[in-house]
């Protein structure tokens, strides 16, 4: 069975400083991993996805994540935080059999979320 | 860029009443999903739908819930007799095909408040 653990429920950074949001996953096969962001009163927006083509994945708004199989991690980073980055971030794994391969109708399994605060 | 749209954005309903939440998935997508997020809790999978039938459902999706694709564009979630604990944000999502590495695209959600 697949699962994700987000290690911090709340992260606070100052504007212009680096962001690190931590995520560990558990999967019995090659996982499909995603980061989604949710701004207040808005839906879930895809930031980036891991598709096994490259371990370092670049997303929107300057975010990136590195897939580390040996550590079963998929941490989200950004070199310099902006006020507009304040939101809730979800690490997500695709459920169901097949992982990256065909045949999965995979529902998504969400982590509990990390709320990012950015101080001026 | 095409997007998933959900209506209404906020629904207030008396306990015991039926409620229908509506979604218009992205037009060339074939797989549809409902998720819910109770305030302060994680986003939870409810049901997936493909080829006019449920393909997977969670234990949350009991007999009070049903889904339907009544025409070529809408995808609805019906709660037959609402309970207080059904109060949550409900998200619809869609994706083009079955591959697990294809991301799901989400709507902005419907906030359901049961009184």
Interface residues (C-beta under 8 A of the other chain):
Chain A: X32 X34 X36 X42 X43 X44 X45 X46 X49 X50 X51 X52 X90 X94 X95 X96 X98 X99 X100 X101 X102 X103 X104 X105 X106 X107 X108 X109 X110 X111 X112 X113
Chain B: X4 X6 X31 X33 X35 X41 X42 X43 X44 X45 X48 X50 X55 X56 X58 X91 X93 X98 X99 X100 X101 X103 X104 X105 X106 X107 X108 X109
